[in-house]
Amino acid sequence: MSLVISKIENNVGTITLNNPRHLNALSSELIYDIINSLENFETKKVRAAVIRAKKGAKVWSAGHDVKELPPGKIDPLTYYDPLRKLVRAIQASPYPVIAQIEGSVWGGACEVIMSCDMTYASLDSTFAITPAKLGLPYNLAGVQNFMKNISLPILKELIFTARATSARRAEMIGMITRAVETSELEGLVNRRLDYIVNNAPLAISVMKDEIRVLSEVSSLTPEAFEKIQAGRKIVYNSKDYEEGLKAFLEKRKPIFRGK
């Protein structure tokens, strides 16, 4: 059974995450269900899409399914990791993708919503970028996606502390588009969709692509890339990474020793 509910109505595709038992964790199965829905929307030529959880959800998504991360000695976030594929699918979609948020958003799910073109959230929502809690070496493309939205001093605070931030502050720092009362969220998203579907889809598509291409311009040298990758290898081969995964599965606080 699909882990998402997908529908098309009035030129808008809607993907509802439908695995609350596992807090909508981004397992490979759930991710491929989302990607398949996005591809179907493109075939059906929708004008916009929404990714959301069920109404009243306490957790929008718990982020990358930790049980699917390799235990060590292997890069946990390669180019072909399902999470990376989902982010690229959202960014490459020819129509705008809106994230509609109720509940908390953790870890890799923060990158997913920030890869969407707009993110509207309930004031009750919270957001936490948590790889440091797992000892996880996040990858370059993922960090670049965060940097597109958030100033460096604030991004460093969010990543280094791994503390949750409120929807109100997330709006202020540019992490999301807007935060409103839960009762107003659906209406706000629908109004934005009405504007989008009545505008020229080809113009929107090419401008979305222009923004993506310009935002990815980088001066990263081969030497700098190799240095970063070498550092990431040290991390995913470390005892800290092993301890972070073990502690998460054992539901306890990890003890990191910097080794």
N, C-alpha and C positions, 0 to 999 in steps of 0.2 A: 504494500500500500504506500502511496506517495506520502512523503513527509511534509508536503506543502499542498495547499488548496489554491488552484490556479483558475482564474476566470477572466473573460474579456467582456466588457460592457461599455457601450458608448465610446468606443475607440480607446479605452483605457484597460490595460492589463493589470490585474491584481494578483500578487503572490502573498498568501498568508502562511506564515510558518506554523507547522501543525505537529510539533513534537514536544508538547509541554512537559511530558514525563521526564524528558532529558533536557529540559530548559532550553529547547531549540538550539542545542549545541551544534556547531557547524561540522557535523560529520560529513564524510565524503558522500554518503547517500543523500543527505539533505541538500548539500551543495549542488550535486548533479541534478537534483529535482528543480532547484532554482534555475540553474543554467539552461536546462531543457525548456523550462517555461519562458525564459527570456528569448530563446531561439524561436519558440513557437510564436511569441508576440511579434517578433520581427517578420516572420513569414506572413502573419495576419495583418501586418502593417498598422499596428497600434500607434497612436500618437504620443502615448506616455504610459508609464508603468509605476506601480506602487508596490513596495515590499513592506510588509507589516506583520505583526503578531496578532493573535486573536484579541478581541476587545476585552479589556480588563486584565491583560497579562501582567504578572508581576516581574517577569523576566522576558525581555524582547529576545535576547540570545545570550547564552553563557560563553560565546566565543568558540575558538577552535576546540574540537573534541579532543581533550587531553589524552584519552585512551588510544587515540590514533597516532599520537606523536611517537617517533622512534625512541627507544630507551637510551640512546647514546651512541657515539661513534659514527653517526649518520646525520647529515644536515637535515634538521627537521622542517625547514621551510625553503625548499628548492623552487625553481621556476615552475615545476610541474605539480607542486602541492595543490590539492583541490582549492584551498583558500586563495592562493595566487590566481588560479584559473577563474574563480568567481569574481574577484576584484577586476581582472582584465575584461571579463564578459560584461560587467556593469559599465565600465568605462568605454567599451567599444560599441555598446548598443547604440543604434542610430536615433533612438528616441530618448527623451529625458526619463530618468529613473528617480523616483521620490522614495525616501525612507520615512515611514510613519511610525513613530516610536511611542509605545507605552511600556513601562517597566525598565529594568536596568539593562545596560549594554556593557558587556565585558570583553576584554582582550581583543582578539581578531575581529569580533563583531563591530568594534569601534571603527576599524579600518573599512569594513564593508559599508557602514552607513556613511562614512566620510568619502567613499568612492562614488556614492550616489550624487546626483546633480543637486538635489535639495534634501534637507532633513528637517522635518517638523516633529516636535516632541511634546509630550505632556509635561507639565511642570513637575510632576511626580517622578519623572524619569531621572536616572543617574547614569554616569558614564565612567568607565575605568579602563585604562590601558595597562594591562597587567603582566607583560612578559617578565619583568624583573622579579615578580613573585614566584615564578617557576624556574628562574635561572635560564630563561629561553633567549637565545640570540636572535632577535628579530632581524629580518633581512633588509637589504638596502631599499628595494622598491617599496616595501611597507613603510619604512621610516620616511621616505620621500613623500608618500601619500599623506602622512600626518603633517609634514612640513608645509604642504600646499595650503593648509587651512589655519595652522596655529603658529603664532610667533615663537621663536626659538626659546626664550626664557620660560615661557609658559609650557611649551611642549616638554622641555627638560624636567620641569616640576612634575608634570603628569606622568612621564615615563619613569623617572627615577624614584618617585614616591609610590607609584601604582595605586594612589588613593582615588576614590570615586569623587567625581565632581557633579554638582547639581545641573539640571537642565538650564536654569537661569544663567549660571556662570558659563556653561557650554555655549550658550547663545552669545554671551558677551565676548568670548575669546575667539569666536568664529568656527567653533567645532561643529555647530549645527546652524541651520538657517533661522529657526524661530522656536520659542517655547511658549505654550499657551496652556490654559486650564484644560483638563482632560475633556470636559464637556464641549470645548470649542475645537478640539483637534480635528475631528472628522470634517466639520464644516470648512475649516481653513484649508485642509488638503483638497477638498472637492472644489473650492473656489479657485485655487491655483491650477487645478487640472482643467477647469472650464476655460481659463485663459489660454493654457497651452494648446488644447485640442482645437481651438478656434484660430490659432496662428499657423503660419506656413510651415509644414513639417520639414520640407527640404531645407529651408533656411535654418531652422533650428538644428537639424542634423549636422549641417556643415559647420555651424558655429560651435556646436558641442565638440566636434572633432578638432576645430582650430584651437579651442581652449585646452583640450587634452594635449595636443602636440606642443603648444607653447609652454605649458606648465611642466612638461617633461624635459625641456632643454637643460642639459647638464654639462658641466666642464670636468666631470670625473675622468681622471686619467687611468690608464691600465694599471699603473703602479699603485695608485690609491685604492683601486678596486681589489687588487690582489692582497694589499695590506688588510683591508676590511675583512675579506674572506678568510684570511689566515687567523685573524682575531676571532671570528665567528667559530672557526673549527676548534680553537682552544676552548671556547665556551661549551659547545655541544659535546666535547670529549671530557668535560670536567665533572668532578664529584658533585659540584653545586647543581648542575643540570639534573643529574641522577637523583639528588636529594629533593629538588623541586618537584619533579614528577611523582616521586614516591610519597612525599608529604601531601600532595594534592589528592592522590588516590586514597591515602590513609586519613584524610580529613583532619590534618594537624598543621601547625605552623612549621615551616621548614627552618632548618638550622644551616645557614650558609657560612662557609669557612674560607671562601675565596680561593678554592683549590679545585 
